[in-house]
Amino acid sequence: MRIEISLARQTLTLFDDAGRVLRVWPVSTAANGPGEEAGSHCTPRGRHIIRAKIGAGLPAGAVLRARRPTGEIYTPELGAAVPQRDWILSRILWLSGKEVGFNRLGSRDTMRRYIYIHGTPDEGFEQAPRSHGCIRMRNADVIELFDLVPVYTEVDIREA
């Protein structure tokens, strides 16, 4: 299996080992566009792998902070009470770059930048660049993806 993320189309496509499309989901990538530098709040391009999967068995809408469940379940009321929070919900697929000097090591290291594919509040989701660098998905979509892919699945993030 492999994943391709299109920044232009704001989609995540899952391919099987023969290259056939299994699923296509809408995503939201960085409002600041593509970029690899730490602190840029951009979505890193290039070849990556899923280094870790976090949140197996958590309920949809479970709130995660620092890659750990807080015990909260997201509701629109909770979101209204803390409107500035960048919600990470349901599941995390933590990405690691594979291209030394481009998205791996130094100030351009995707994993050290904590770039994830993760769930976000469904009522605020738009298939448009709105994130702080991560790839956001609706909760049911990220749970489905999480259950379909193993750790070390290839992820290619492309502009086109």
Order of alpha helices (4+ residues) and beta strands (2+ residues): beta-beta-beta-beta-beta-beta-alpha-beta-beta-beta-alpha-beta
